[in-house]
Amino acid sequence: MTEKNKKILDFLKIALEVFIFAFAIFFIHKELKRYSIEDLQKSIHSIPNWAFIGIILLTIIDYIVLTGFDLLAFDHEKYKFSKLKTMFTSFISFSFSNSIGLSGLTASGIRVNLYSAWEVPYKTIINVTIFCYVTYWLGLLWVGGIFLSFLPVNLLNINLPKFLPISTTIPVGILLLLGAGGFSIYHYKKYNGTLLIYLERIVLALCDWVAISLILYLALYSDKNIDFFHFLSIFIIAQILGVISNVPGGIGVFDLTCITLLQNFYPVDKVIGALLIYRVVYFFFPLLVGFVTFTLYHLMKNKVKISNKSFEARKYIFSLFPTGLSFFIFIGGALLIFSGAIPPSVKNLDLVKEFFPLSTIQISHFIGSVIGTILLILAYGVKRRLDISYYLTIIFLILGIFVSLIKDFDFKAAIGLFIILLGTLPSKEYFYRKSSIFSERISKSWMLLVGITIFLGMYIGFLTHKNDLTLRAMFLDFNLYQETPKFLRATLGTFLVLFTFILIRILKPAKIENLDEDENLKEDIENCLNISSDTTGYLVYLDDKEVLFEPDKKSFVMFGKSGNSFIAMGDPIGDKNSFGDSIWAFYNYCKSHHMQTVFYEISKENLNYYLDIGLSFLKIGECAKVILKDFTLEGSKAKKLRYTHSKFTKEGFTFELISKDNISSILQEIKEISDEWLKDKSAKEKGFSLGKFTEEYISNFPIGVIKKEGKIYAFSNLLMASDKSEITLDLMRYRTEAPSGTMEFCFICMLLAGKEMGFEKFNLGMAPLSGIEKNTASFWNKLENLLFAYGKKFYNFQGLRAFKEKFNPEWEPKYIAYSGPFNLPKIITDITLLISGGVKGLISKK
């Protein structure tokens, strides 16, 4: 797909979502315009106290039922794990995913983060996540199919401009039943589940749907009721349409469906009031509890001394914390905007005038909306880990608390903002990016969300003040009890902030990404290589990659283009403290060019940064690293290595390290060896992730050679980290006449030389497809294991692993990180073509 078509597709997708939302809001407005805010308040107040208590209890019960999904999943996996920790993780996962949207990504991300803190195997976490997600859909299919078939909803009541092709939900119900049956048989056979567990998950899903629908049913309590079972059918069809609409949380679509299908049984204001109660109690309050609990756990975890193994995991356990925090900061901004649209009680105004002058009270409404709009924008900066957004958010949250109290003693808003502030203060460690919010690429979905929020705030205000809206009121009326002028000035403040923000972004000079023509490029690369502990960075000398620096040029990402992907080679190179900035810079660069983001051969150490930008992962093998201080030829374990070293030494072979300043003396000889080796192996030079023999490239490194009687039989260029943390070989080539075992002898000599020079580790390179988890549900992991076991015809994966095992190394996992969970087949193709030098290089050896 071309870049132009991608832009058109993205635009059409967003336009469709906006149209669906606007369509729903238009019809809701048609119903609402007959009512006032007071009517809605009365409908809410008419709910009996016992019904409110029932709503709260049912919410608690439903979230307990949802934790049963995870508990049952661990039983299915036959994995013993703490029930308390399971319920804790499950509750937080569902509280976030239910409120932000029924997103498998949100729930799975939190599960991976939290369960990994307790060292649950990755494959078990993934299987538990899949189990929970499938259970939800099994419940929807079975419950929806049964109720929509046997207690159908009359669709003719839906107030649409065109007639629907069906008059009842019976056909929909039958389709759902067929889907439920087929899906159940397929899933049951695939995972060999027991009948008891399968029945238990159906019962759990049924209890979930009954509990959640009862919450809205109780909120609708009145003398004129629809029976619950018919109500459940309406609730399910509204949920299905909400999910299909792809609008976040089904907002608008779910509500419109409920209003139109229930208006024959309840007044519209009663339905809208019930929907507000339903969303606040079932979605917002659990999210608030989940966020506070997550924050407290995070603070406690930081104070606990933990093992080295769990410390490595802890670095990315809370990678989703800033995302949740940004959501609450956004809610805080929306709270200030909405409070400026809803009139306060006269009692509060009487009280506030005793403490503050009229001018202060009047301007506080304007400032409140300004702060609210700024918080909507800053929330995006928080999500993107900008350090300036962290500091500004704290300042504006504090100002928001004071403004809420000054304008009308709005303690509810002040307490809400204070809770968000408490969650923000201790989270400084997550905001490592030194970038400006004006330089960030604002996503269209975020701008759409900001627009919807401001629209809803204006809509509430215009609905409340529809009889008093005049420009005169905005500029000339400053009576304490006249709320319309305050609302209009607050709206003006919102638009001034938005206009200023957009204007600055438009007028700000475009950042020119000059990747290749920077006159200081070579010097900047050298500076980063000199402080890097990763020898992969020296592959930049291949000149087959582009280089992208983070703003301070303390680290860089080197990458190539293949197909629709920009593929970075390894982790960033340079100062580790700036890796986050480099990864975000590359991600933004890919997004701006409408390319897939791919990082190839990255380490576990930096996974938290890749999680931050929402990339998916696939383990592709393990890298062997020998701890040089422990490497020895003594002892029983080194018997075979000692024999090889002794044998070649006795035969007159020696090892010599040639400095890069003296390479010219051997360049012609080693070129002949390289050409001979390529011809013998029927191979061609690769590149990107591997070195290739060119005079320009090979001259950058010292060369280790194996000699006999002055003749070179094998050679390898050595890549050495400046801080002596790592040394590795790159090209390893030898003559056809070299005796068997020459390569092993060369490795032994280089390991001993590295130890003598004081290096910490010797990197033996990666063993592709080794160390992949077995018995995993992942199709790609199964394919990798299959290739590792039976792919000798293509590449001797097992032989390479066995050869490196001789040196008793530590094995470190290597991954690819990529954007888009469904892009993996194309991305693997792009990587293969890039390393092979294109299609011609893949199919040709010459």
Beta strands, then each sheet from edge to edge (+ up, - down):
strand 1: 546-549
strand 2: 555-562
strand 3: 565-569
strand 4: 573-574
strand 5: 596-603
strand 6: 616-627
strand 7: 653-658
strand 8: 703-708
strand 9: 711-720
strand 10: 726-734
strand 11: 761-768
strand 12: 810-818
sheet 1: 1+ 2- 3+ 5+ 12- 6+ 11- 10- 9+ 8- 7+
sheet 2: 1+ 2- 4+
end
